[in-house]
Amino acid sequence: MVRRGTYSVVARDPETGELGCAVQSHWFSVGSIVTWAAPGVGAVCTQSVAEPAYGSRLLSALREGASAADALPALLAADGAARFRQVAVIAPSGPPVAHTGDGCIAHAGHVVGEDFSVQANMMASEEVWPAMAAAYAATSPGTPLARRLLAALRAAEGAGGDARGKQSSALVVVPASGEPWQKTVDLRVEDHPEPLDELERLLTLHDAYALATRGDDLTGEGRHAEAGDAYRAAAALAPGNHELLFWAGLAEFDHGDRERGLAQVREAIALQPGWRGLLSRLEPDVAPAAAAVLDALGQEG
């Protein structure tokens, strides 16, 4: 029987309908065990003496029409090790439901709010899960769900966190509806000395690439000016990322700021020389400024 000290959060965004969950633990690859979510169905965290089957079984029950209030007790009633489990589940509607068995290692407990539940076991103090709940509830209206989940994890660590320290983390957000495979955010830090710092870095990079993807979509629609705005915003979020820098430079050049655009493309090529060769293969409908940028670089020698 393996005991995994963990703190986690499941939540629903009442404005967007998104569902999500996040976790941190001193255990390798905690996200592969604890976090489960499906669009328009629900989100689950299963921990302590974790049984991953709770994730798939709870989501299946919710998909078939059961409420969270019925689904979790039914699984616990059939589980001979229920007293060692800590599980939380939230559906698209109705209150979340959580269970902390009396066999979970202290300090252990949970707090259930209207649209979220926080839970923790094997913690350094009894202040961890109340701090998580307070931090989640205090986030500003309109804050993306992923950032609210991260705020709860940060608060847990600030209150002492896992008694054993920290090693891995994960964060998943799914849309209000969609195919089972669709996820808005799906990030894992498998092994890191500062997993929450790394998770936050990855979340920012995720946001930057989401903007770049928006730029790609706009380019495909021939809306190059708007695409340029998206590429520039992406590069600003992740300075030093040569991919985003390259596309932002092409957008700047195309918008008329040739000097700044060339400088960004040069910097991208300095970081990754392969970008220069790619310029000659970009069609005008993909990158209208590519030929002119290549020509300008050629004139510079």
Residue, then its C-alpha position, 0 to 999 in steps of 0.5 A: m500500500v503506497r501512500r502519496g502525500t498530495y494537495s490538489v484542487v478541482a474547480r468549475d468556472p461558472e462564467t465559461g463552464e470550464l472544468g479543471c484540476a491541479v495537483q502538487s506532490h513529493w511523488f514522481s509524475v503525480g499528474s499521471i495518477v491524480t488528475w482526471a477531466a473530460p469536457g462537459v463531464g467533470a474533473v476528479c482528483t484521486q490521491s492519498v492511497a491513490e486508486p486511479a480507477y476512481g478517475s475513469r469510473l467517476l467520469s463514466a458515472l457522470r457521463e451516464g447521468a449520475s450526480a457527483a453526490d451519488a457517484l462518489p459515495a457509490l464507489l466508496a461503498a464498494d471499496g474496501a480501502a475507502r478509509f485510505r482514499q482522498v477523492a474529490v469530484i466536480a460536475p458541470s452543475g451541482p456542488p463538488v463532493a469530496h472524501t477524506g478517509d480517516g486512514c489518510i495520514a495527518h495532516a489531512g482534510h478538505v474544504v468544499g466551496e460552491d464551485f471548487s474543492v481543495q484537499a490535502n494529506m500528509m501535509a506539514s500543517e493543518e493550514v494547508w487546505p484552508a489556505m488553498a480555499a481562501a486563495y482560490a476564492a480570493t482570485s479576481p473575477g475573470t481570472p482564467l481557471a488555470r491561473r486560479l488553480l495555480a493560485a490555490l497550489r501556491a497557497a498550499e506551498g505557502a502554508g507548508g505544503d507536503a511534509r516531505g517536500k515537492q517533486s511534481s505537479a500537474l494542471v488540466v483544464v477542459p472546455a465546457s463541451g467538446e470531444p473527450w480528448q479536447k483540453t484547454v490546458d494540459l501540463r505536467v512537471e514530472d520531476h523538478p526541484e521547484p515544480l510550481d515555478e516550472l508549472e507557472r513557466l509552462l503555463t505562460l509558455h502555453d498562453a504564448y503558443a495559444l496566441a501564436t496558434r491564433g495567429d496561424d488561424l488568422t493567417g489561414e483566413g487571410r487576416h494578416a494584420e490581426a495575425g501579426d498582433a497575435y504573433r507580437a503578443a505571443a513573443a512578448l509573453a515568451p521573450g527569447n523563444h526563437e519560434l515566436l520571435f521569428w513569426a513576430g519579426l515577420a509580422e513587424f516587417d509586414h506592418g511597416d516596422r522593417e527595422r524592428g522586424l529584421a532585428q527580431v528575425r536576425e535574433a531568431i536566426a542567431l538562436q536557431p540558424g534553420w530559420r533562415g533556410l525556412l524563409s525561402r520556403l514560406e509562401p506569401d499566403v503563409a508569410p507575406a513578408a518572407a521574401a522581402v525579409l530574405d532579400a533584406l537579409g541577403q543585402e546585409g550579407 
